[in-house]
Amino acid sequence: MTKKSKISIIMVLTLAILSFAWGQAFAAKPFEGQKLTVIYMSSVYADAALDMVPLFEEKTGATVEVLSAPYVTLYEKLSLDLTNQIGAYDVISVACQWDGGFAPYLEPLEPYIERDNYDLSDFIDNVFNNSGIWQGTIYGIPHANTAYMMAYRTDLVEEPPQTWDEYLEIAAKYTNPEEGMYGISIPGQKEQYAGLFYIRLWSMGGSWADEDWNITINSEEGRAAMEHVGEVMKYCDPAALSWGLEESIDAFLRGNAVFCEAWPTLGITQRGDDPAESNIVGKWALAPFPREKTGANLLSSWNLAIPKTSKNKDLAWEWIKMYNSPEMHNLFFDRFQILSPRESFWDRDDVKNSKSAPMRKELERSLIWWRIPAATEAERELGNAVSSYMAGEMTLDEAMKYAQQALERTIRMMHPGDVKNDKPIYLKEWAETLDEWLAEN
């Protein structure tokens, strides 16, 4: 029996069990005639939602409309709907960096959690604390997470680099433009540039701001991180500045790069070992970027929330519970390679033995830059600085001055009030415990 056949049988059995279990829960179909509108980022997350619709409709009697939009467009749509109290959506998928900005417009979930005795103990603490919980209140339940990992060629790199200098040395060794081979594949979209910078900044011990939001980005660590990002361009395809995530991943899967700095769960883990899609089947793996001083990583996490304007809050909560059930999370991994924020998921033997397994440890030390209302504007401004430096449009001094002044202006315009910046606290603690943490497991 092939691996795909085994997975298909498991999925059929899982759906049968789920159908029975949820059928028991909704024997009377109490939501007959209601319509639920949910919206996700255009990705496997939306695909998973569409996949669940028939079961949810069968068990609740409701109808479901699944909408989706690309990352930037999704933020704009949600911001417009929430701030103007339009009420177009019943369930929204919220990127963790939007938590603080959206929180005033979202329904606190504690009453639903307490009413249904909903068990939160299975969720990874660091993920939940950075995605869904805002200033002590639960506004969302995490449904997907990933840490920012490098994908690398195992046939060319025996051991992943442990320092940023070693990383560049390996990239330089294999860069040969005449043969279409490069050391590094990067996504060139501005919304991804900031990530290239702060994965380096944090590991070097730097931060955007101190606990009181005094901007500290134009520091020794900040300048070193920016210089390193600039060096990366020496070992990239010149066309990379116009690439998105898909083009970056495609270049790696074609075999045209040794390292890939793109979110691996948005294409590499799904396609890397498919002969129809990849030229490097069995020749790649995931590893953390050089940990340097802190071991800090970049977190991408999404949580499901209910807008206060929803007219179907009870039904919305039922959707969140089903979508975030352990059974559905397992099914979504089998079908779409979506990584669950549940501890029990990572205890699966097949997950422990999968190429995604190194992700679990990284989730313990993964952060998002900011979660205050200024987060999106700050990311955009930093992306402008990084992209201008990488393209040679700004010198190092100019890029760092721009970043410093832009972040200061952003904080002045959208100051978070009494909310403290917890990133320096995390980074300080992690720097002090790095050796101990690395020795674990």
N, C-alpha and C positions, 0 to 999 in steps of 0.2 A: 504494500500500500504506500502510495506517495505521500510526502509531507502535506501537499495541498489537499489530498483526499482526506487525510486525518483531520486537518483543520476544518474542512467542510462538514464532516460528520459531527465534530465537536460543536460547531456553530448551530447546526440543526438541533442537536440535543439541548444546547443552551437556550435557544429560542423556545423550544417546547416547554422547558422548565419555567422560563420567564413567563410564557403565555399563561401557564397554569397558575403560577404564583400571583401575578398581577390580576388575573381573572378572579382569584379568590378575594383580593383586596377591593376590587371594584365590581362585585357581583351585580349590583343594582344600577351600574352606569350612572352615577349621580350627576355627571356633567353633560348629559345628553343635550344636544342643541347648542352648546357653547362653542365658540371659536377662539383658538389660541394662536397668537402671532409671536414667533420667536425669531431672533436674528443673531447670526454668528459671523465671524470673519470667513471670507471665501477661502475654504481650505478643507482638510479632512474633517475638521470639527463640524462644519455644515453638512458634509457628506454623512457623518455619523448621525446627525439630527434627522436628516431625511430618511435614513435607514430605520430609525426608531418610530417614525410616524405611524406606520400601519399597526404596530403593536399598541401604541399609546391610544390611537383612535378606537381600536377594537375594545380595549379594556375600560376606557373612560366614557365612550360615547361622544366625545368632543371631536371637532375637526381642527387640524393644525396646518398653519401656513408657515413654512420655513423660508426666511429671507437670509441673504448673505451679501456681503460687500467686502472689497479689499480693505486692508488695514487702515489706511489713511481715510478712505471714504466712510468706513464704519465709524470711526471716531467723529467725523463731521455729522453723520446722520444721527448718532446717539446724542451728541451735544445739542444739536438743534431740537430734537424731540424732547429731551429732558428739561432744558432751560426754558423752553416755551410751553412746557406741559401739554404737549400735543396728545400724548397717549397712544401712539401708533403701535407700541410693542408691549407684550405681556412678560416676556422673558428676554433678557439681553445678556450677551456674552461680553464680559468686561475684562480688558487687559489690566493687569494689576497696577500698571502705572497710572491708570485712570481712576483708581479707587477713591482717592481723596477729592478729586474734582466732581465725581458723580454722586458721592455719598449723600449729599443733602437731598437728592432727588430719588433715592432708593428706599425701599421698604426694609426696615430692620427685620431680620429673619428669626430672632430669638423666640418670638411667640409661636411660630410654626414648629421650630425645633423642639421646644418644650411640650407643645401640644401632642406631637407625634413621637416624642421620646427618640428623636433622630440622633443616631450615634455618630459623633464627630471624632471619636478616639482613633479611628483608622487613618486619618489624614496626617500627612507628614507635617510636623510642627512648623518648620521653617517656611514651608510653602504656604500653609494656611495663614501664618502670621503676616506674610507679605502679599497675600492675595485673597481678598474677601473680608478680612477683619480690618476695620479702620477705626482707630482711636477707641478701641475696646468694644466696638459694636460689630456684629456680624451682618454684613450686607450681601455677601455672595458666598457660594460654595464652589471651591476649585473643581474644575473639570478636566484640565489638561495642564501639563507642565513639561518644561524641558530646560536643561542648562545649556549654556553656549559651549559646545565642544568642537574641537578640531577633528575633521576627518582626515586621515592620512593613508598613504599607500604603504601597505605592509611588505610589498615586494621590493620597495626601494628604501624604506626606513625601518631598521631593525627595532629600535626603541624610540618612542616619541621624545622630542626635545624637552629638557627640563628647565632651560633658561631661554629668554628671548633672544639672546645672542646666538645660541645654538640653533634656534629656530631659523634665523636668517641665514646662518651658515649652510644648513641643509637646503634651504630654498635656493641659495645661490649656486650650489653644486649642481642642481638639476635643471636650472634655467637655460634653455637653448631655443631661442626664438626661431631659428632657421628650421628647426624640426617641429615647431609648434608646441614646445614643451616649456612649462613654467613652474616655478616653485610653489606659487600660491594662487589660488582662485578666490576672489572676493566679490561680494555683491556691491555694485557701485551706486545703488540708489541712496539718496541722501538720508532717508529714514533708517538706513542700516549703518551709515558711516560712524555715528556716535558710538555704536556698539564696538566697532573696531578699536576705538580710542579707550573707552573706559574698562574694557577687559584687561588692557595693559595698565591703565592708571591704577586700578584697584590692586592688582597683583604687585605693583611696585610700591604700594602703601599710600597712594594719594587719594584725594577725595575732591568732589566738586565744591564742597562747602563744609564749614564746621557745624557744630550742633545748633548754633544760633543763626544759621543761614548766611554767615559772612563768607563770601565766595573766595575759595582758595585754589582755584583751578590753575592759575598761572604760578605754579610752584615748581620746584626742582623735579618732582615726580611727574607733574603735568607736562612739562617741557620734554622730559625723557620719553613719555608715552607718545606725545605728538611726533617727535622725531622718529620713533620706531614705526609708527603708522606710515610716515613718509617713506621710510626705507622699504617698506613692503612693496611699493609701486615698482621698484627696480626688478622685482621678480614676478610680476603679474603681466598677463596679456594686456597690451595698451588699450584694448577695447573694453577692459573690465570697468572703466569709469562710467560706462553707459549700461552696464549689466544690472539686472535685477537678481533676485535670489535664484530664479529658475535657470538663468543663463550661467550663473556661477556654479550651480550644482551640475548642470549639463556638462560643463567643461571638465569638471572633476570626473564624472562618470565616463566621459569619452577617453579618459586617460591622459588629459593634457595638463594635469597639475599634480603635484605631490601632496599639497595640503589644500584643504577647502575651509574657508572661514564663512560658512553659511549655516543657518539653523539646520542641523542634519535631519530632524524629524519632518521637515517640509519637503523631503524628496529623496535624500540619500538612504535612509533606513528602509524606505519603501521600495526603492528601485536598484539599490547598489548591487544586489546579488541576483537580479533578473537579467538573464542573457539577452533578452529582447531590448533592454534599456541601458545596459551597462557593458563597458569593455573591461571592467576591472572586477569581475565576479570573483569573490574569494580573495581579493587582494587589497582590502581596505579594512579599517577599524576606526573606532572613535577613542579619543583620549582628551583629557583636560588640557587647556592651554598652560603654559609655564606658570607655576604657582608663585614663584618668587617669594615675596615677603608675607603674604596673607592667605593665599589659596582661595581668594574670593573669585566667584564666578558670576556670570550674568544670568538672571532668571527671566524666563518667559513663562508666565502663568495666566490662565484665563479662568474666571469664575462666573457662575450664572447668578443673576440678580433679578429682582422684580421692581420695576419702576412704580413709584407711588401712584402714578396715573393709570395703572392697569385696572381694568374693570373685572378681571378674572384672576384675582390673586390666589385663591385656593387652587384653582386649576393650574396656575403657573407653578405653584409650589409642588404639585404632583409631578409636573414635567421635570422640575429640577431633581426631585427625588429619584425618578426613574432613570434620567440621563446619568445621574451620579451614583447609581447603585453599583456595588462591586461587580455584579453580573454584567451590567452594561459596560463598565470600564474594561472588563476582561474581553468582552466581545469586540469592543472598539479597537483594542490592541490587535486582536486576531485579524480583524478586517482592514484596519486602517493604520496600524502601527502607532496609535495614539498612546502616549505614556500617561499613566494614571498618577494622581497625587496621593493614592491610597497605599499604605504600608503593605497591606496584604497582596496587592498586585505585584510588588517587587519581590515577594516571597515565592512567587511561582517558579518552578524549576526551569521552565523554558525561558522565562524572562531573565533569570540569573545567568543562563547560558547564552543569551542573545548578545548581539553587538551593541545593544542599548544598555546593557548592564552597568557599564562604568558611570552612567548618568546618575544612578541612585546616590552615590557618595557625594557627587557634586551638588545635588539638591540641598544638602545640609549647609553649604556655604555659598549659596546663590542669592543675589540681590537684584532688585530693579533700582535704577538710578534714583528717582524720586517718585513719590506717590501723591504729592500735593497737587493742587490745581495748576501750578506752574510747570508741571512735569513735561507736558507735550511741547509747550513753547520752548522750554529749556533744551529739550532734545533737538528740536528743529534748529535752534541757534547754534548748538554745538556741532550739529551735522554740517551747517554752513561753514564753520571754521575748519573742520576736518577736511571736508571736500575741497575747499579752496586751497588748503595747504597741500593736499595730495595731488591736485591738478597743477601745482606750481603757480597759482594765482596769488598766493600770500607767502611771505617769508614766515619762519618760525615765530619771530617776534610779533609780526602782524597777526598771525593766527591766534596766538595766545592772548594778545591784547584784546582782540575781537571777542574771544570766548569769555574772558574775564568781564569785560564791560557788558556784553549781551546778557550774561547770567545775572549780573548785578541789576541791570535794568528790569529783567524779568521778575526777579524777586521783589523789587520795589513796587512793580505794578500789580503783582499777584502774591503778596506776602501771606504766608500761611498762619499768621497770628501766633497763638500759643503752641502750635505743633512744633516739636523739636525734630531736628534732622538726626535720625538714628544711624545713618550710614557710617559716620566716623566711629561710633560706639562699636558697631559690628567689626569694623576693620581693625580697630585697636585690639579687641578681644581675640580676633582670629590670628592676628600677628603673634600674639603672646602664646597661643596654643597650637600653632601650626604643626610643629614637630610631633606633638602628642596626637593630634588629629590624624596626621599621615601614618602614624604607627598603628592606628586602630584598623582592625580587619585586614 
